[in-house]
Amino acid sequence: MNIAWGITGAGHLLKESYEVFKTLAQKHQITTFVSRAGEEVLRMYGLLDKLGEISNGEYLREIIFEREAGASAPKAGRFLLKKYDALVVSPATSNTVAKIVRGIADSLITNVVAQANKSETPVYIVPVDLSGEMKSPLPYHIDRELCKKCDACPPKDACPEHAISDQIDLLKCTGCGICIDLCPYDAIKGGNVRLKVRDVDARNIEELRSMDGITVLEHPSGILTVL
Ligand SMILES: Cc1cc2nc3c(=O)[nH]c(=O)nc-3n(C[C@H](O)[C@H](O)[C@H](O)COP(=O)(O)O)c2cc1C
């Protein structure tokens, strides 16, 4: 099968999505489409470099980044040429879901969803903000109440990306985790955060469920059942 995988800028279910696609890549060709926010968030969670294990750059195994894809994203036209058997968007942010249910196609991922629908390519979407409360992983950050602002800061000196000052620059951090054990005050944290799903996001997902050509999956593991 030729599968298209859309990644948006959600930390939630990102690692789980990556694991599923790593499994699928053993049998199928996967083209990865990555939103601008998706690229940043993949880097923060240490997954950007690993994407090469899934999409090695050959035709239909490329990584297509939104920042390089152009405003009209001509590569989305591949769907109209019937190059893909399925499109999976996992994880899908609330932002991307909101646009899809309104018929907006002004970003890479919303555009590929629109082209997939127009070419009657099946679309599977794993939205992150389903309902109620959820627990989401955090990228590395400094607990400013624990940080003693030491003159010599071992995490800062060791960071290969020079991402650490009095805080971690998440646009530079690659999530490698080298810093975690180096702070004598345990001021560098990862962990999880609890958050409430907004009503508007839950309503949008209900609308998404009713759209023709789109199947909503509750978890990335569901992809292995449908493909
Ligand atoms: C570390 C981090 C994690 C995020 N996780 C989520 C998330 O789980 N769900 C979500 O809807 N947005 C999340 N966002 C916010 C989105 O990245 C943001 O809304 C972005 O505009 C989405 O763009 P996209 O839909 O084009 O990818 C996160 C942002 C950051 C910095």
The ligand as a Tripos MOL2 file, in Angstrom:
@<TRIPOS>MOLECULE
LIG
   31    33     1     0     0
SMALL
NO_CHARGES

@<TRIPOS>ATOM
      1 C1          4.7320   21.3520   22.9140 C.3       1 LIG1
      2 C2          3.4240   21.6170   22.2470 C.ar      1 LIG1
      3 C3          2.4300   20.6480   22.2640 C.ar      1 LIG1
      4 C4          1.1980   20.8970   21.6680 C.ar      1 LIG1
      5 N1          0.2490   19.9380   21.7490 N.ar      1 LIG1
      6 C5         -0.9740   20.1560   21.2090 C.ar      1 LIG1
      7 C6         -1.9730   19.1540   21.3330 C.ar      1 LIG1
      8 O1         -1.7700   18.0840   21.9260 O.2       1 LIG1
      9 N2         -3.1740   19.3930   20.7530 N.ar      1 LIG1
     10 C7         -3.4440   20.5670   20.0660 C.ar      1 LIG1
     11 O2         -4.5630   20.7220   19.5570 O.2       1 LIG1
     12 N3         -2.4950   21.5430   19.9470 N.ar      1 LIG1
     13 C8         -1.2770   21.3620   20.5040 C.ar      1 LIG1
     14 N4         -0.3010   22.3340   20.3940 N.ar      1 LIG1
     15 C9         -0.6500   23.6050   19.7190 C.3       1 LIG1
     16 C10        -0.5380   23.5090   18.1800 C.3       1 LIG1
     17 O3          0.7990   23.1770   17.8070 O.3       1 LIG1
     18 C11        -0.9790   24.8300   17.5150 C.3       1 LIG1
     19 O4         -2.3720   25.0090   17.7190 O.3       1 LIG1
     20 C12        -0.6600   24.9060   16.0350 C.3       1 LIG1
     21 O5         -1.1380   26.1440   15.5230 O.3       1 LIG1
     22 C13        -1.3240   23.7790   15.2520 C.3       1 LIG1
     23 O6         -1.0400   23.9130   13.8670 O.3       1 LIG1
     24 P1         -1.3790   22.7130   12.8700 P.3       1 LIG1
     25 O7         -2.7860   22.2890   13.1610 O.co2     1 LIG1
     26 O8         -1.2450   23.3300   11.5090 O.co2     1 LIG1
     27 O9         -0.3550   21.6520   13.0760 O.co2     1 LIG1
     28 C14         0.9470   22.1100   20.9960 C.ar      1 LIG1
     29 C15         1.9590   23.0890   20.9550 C.ar      1 LIG1
     30 C16         3.1740   22.8430   21.5920 C.ar      1 LIG1
     31 C17         4.2300   23.9120   21.5620 C.3       1 LIG1
@<TRIPOS>BOND
     1     1     2 1
     2     2     3 ar
     3     2    30 ar
     4     3     4 ar
     5     4     5 ar
     6     4    28 ar
     7     5     6 ar
     8     6     7 ar
     9     6    13 1
    10     7     8 2
    11     7     9 ar
    12     9    10 ar
    13    10    11 2
    14    10    12 ar
    15    12    13 ar
    16    13    14 ar
    17    14    15 1
    18    14    28 ar
    19    15    16 1
    20    16    17 1
    21    16    18 1
    22    18    19 1
    23    18    20 1
    24    20    21 1
    25    20    22 1
    26    22    23 1
    27    23    24 1
    28    24    25 2
    29    24    26 1
    30    24    27 1
    31    28    29 ar
    32    29    30 ar
    33    30    31 1
@<TRIPOS>SUBSTRUCTURE
     1 LIG1         1 GROUP 0 **** ****
